Structures are given as structure tokens and as C-alpha cells.
Amino acid sequence: MGAFEPRLVRLCHALDHLNQLHDDLIRVPPDASGWQPPAGFDEGARALAAWLDITKHPEAAPKAAVFKAIGDASNQLADERTTGRDKILQDVALQRTPAETARGGLELLGWADRTFYHAWRLAESLRIASGNQPAAS
């Protein structure tokens, strides 16, 4: 069982991230008018869609670029959450943005960051658990 144990551990990680992702997706914050999603959001959504499409065909293995794109989007959203949060708070303080719009933006930014993170870790955990997927670069 020795060589198989790490794959089982990754499956457990995948299940944990799947549960977290499920929780994220059932708790989508209400739309905040006037708030624009971060630049990495659309790219990440396309990468996730590509990964989901590939997983419909078990014999097809997603390319490393798909995993990298999901990871890059997650990292970009994490960075944007920090810088975007600072900008949103500054805009509220200087009365350039209504507090309600800012609150919605902060909630959506945090939600997007968490959701992409769990989707990325789910995809990576499944890649590792499969034992025959290309390494992410």
C-alpha cells in the first residue's frame, strides 16, 4: 500500500476542497452594482471551464497549461484581493464609493478568491491522485 498512500491522501484533500468549493458556490454574495470583477476572474473562469470540459472524457488528460492557468488565476485573485481591498477602502474613506457598493465589492472579491483557490486545489489534488497526469509547471 506504500506507493498508493500518497494518492489516497490527495483524494482526501480533493474531497475537502470539493466540500469547501460546494460551500462557496451555494453562498454566492449578491451582485454589487458598480463593482467590476478583477482581471484574473475571466481568465480563471475560462481555465476552469476548460478543465471541467476535459474531465467529461476520463480518457483525456488535461494539459499542464490548464492547471497552470487555474493556479495563476487563483494567485492573481489573491493578490487582487489585497490590492483591491485597499483601493475599495480608500474609495469609501474618500467618499468616491458608497459604503454599500464597497461592502458588496469586498464580499465578492473575498468570495472569488476563496472559490478559485478551492477549485485550483481540487483540480491539483485530483491531478496528483490520478498518478498519471502531467506535472503542473
C-alpha positions, 0 to 999 in steps of 0.5 A: 500500500506504500506507493498508493498512500500518497494518492489516497491522501490527495483524494482526501484533500480533493474531497475537502476542497470539493466540500469547501468549493460546494460551500462557496458556490451555494453562498454566492454574495449578491451582485454589487452594482458598480463593482467590476470583477478583477482581471484574473476572474475571466481568465480563471473562469475560462481555465476552469471551464476548460478543465471541467470540459476535459474531465467529461472524457476520463480518457483525456488528460488535461494539459499542464497549461490548464492547471497552470492557468487555474493556479495563476488565476487563483494567485492573481485573485489573491493578490487582487484581493489585497490590492483591491481591498485597499483601493475599495477602502480608500474609495469609501474613506474618500467618499468616491464609493458608497459604503454599500457598493464597497461592502458588496465589492469586498464580499465578492472579491473575498468570495472569488478568491476563496472559490478559485483557490478551492477549485485550483486545489481540487483540480491539483489534488485530483491531478496528483491522485490520478498518478498519471497526469502531467506535472503542473509547471 
